Amino acid sequence: MSSLRPLHRQTYDDSVRNAAGLDELKQRVLEGPGHADSSLRRAAFDGTNLPSDLESYVTKVREHAYKVTDEDVEALRQAGYTEDQIFEITVAAALGAGHRRFGAAQQAMA
C-alpha cells in the first residue's frame, strides 16, 4: 500500500499553506530591490495603470505568454527599458496572472 496521498485528496488547508508562500513571493517581486520601479512592477502584476509602451507586452505575458517574441522584447529595449527591467516586469506580469488564477482556484475549492 502506498503512503502517497492521491492528488484529488489535497485539502483546502494545503492550498492555504501554499498561498502563504505565494504571498511571500509576491512581496519580494513587487517590493524587493530591483531595477524596475516597484510601482511599475505592481502595475505589471495588476495589469492596470501601465505606461502605454508596456500595455500590449504585459497583456501578452498575462494572457498568452507563449506568443511573446524576441521582437516584443526588442521593442521594449528600443523604448528605453533595460534587460533587467524587462525581466522584472515579465516576472511581475506572469506572477500576477498566476496569482489571479490561484485565487480563482481557491474560491472554487471553498
N, C-alpha and C positions, 0 to 999 in steps of 0.2 A: 504494500500500500504506500503510495506516495505521500510525502508530507507537504508537497507543494499545494498551495491554495489555488483553485481554479480562478481564472481571470474574472469571471462573472460574479465571484463571491467577494470582490473588493467591496469594502464598506464605505459609507459616506464619510466616516472618520478618516479613512485613508486619504480621501480626496481633500479633506480639510487640512490634514497634515502637509500634503503636497502643496496646497495653496499658500501655506506659511513660507515655504521655500521659494515659491514664485514671487511672493511679496518682497522677500529679501533681494531677489534678483532684480526685480523691478526698481527697487530703491537704489541699488548700485548702478544700474544702467542709466537711470534718469537723473539721479542727484550726485553720483560719484564724480570724481575728477574726469575730465575729458577734453577733447579738442573742440567739439561742438558745444555751444552754449546749452546749459540744461533746459532752458525754455524751448529751444529748438528740438532737443531730444524728446521733451514732453509732448510737443506738438506732433512729432512723428509717431509717438506712441499712441496718442489720442486720434490722430488722423484729422485734426482740426487746426485752424489758425496757422496754416503753413504759408511760408513765402511762396509766391506763385511759381518760382523756379523749382520748387520741391514737390508741389502738389501731385503731378502725374507720376513721378517716381515713387513717392510714398504710397500712393494708391495702388500702384502696380505691385509693390512689395507686399502690401497688406492683403491684396485680393488675388493676385496672380503672380506670385514670386517667380515661378518657372519662366515667365515671359521677360524677366529683366535681362537686358543685353549689355554688352560692352559699350554700345553706343549710348545707352542711358547713363551709364557711369561717366563716360567721356563728356556728355553734355553737362553734367554737374561739375566736372573739373573745369570745363570752359566757363561755367558760371562763377568760378572762383572758390569752389569747395575743395578742400584737401582730401587726400585719400583717407586720412584718419577721420575726418568729419563725415565723409560719405559712409565709412564703415559704421560709425556710431549711430548715424541716422538710420541706416539699414537695420542694425540690430534693434534699435528702439521701435521702428515700424513693425518689424517681424514679431517682437515681443508683445507689442500692443495687439496685434492680430491674434496671437496665441492666447493672450490674457482674456480677450473678449470671447474667444471660443471656449476657453476653460470655464469662464463664468457661466456661459450658456449651458455647458455640460453639468455644472454643479446645480444649477436651477432645475435641470431636467431630472437629476437624481434625487432632489429633495422631496 
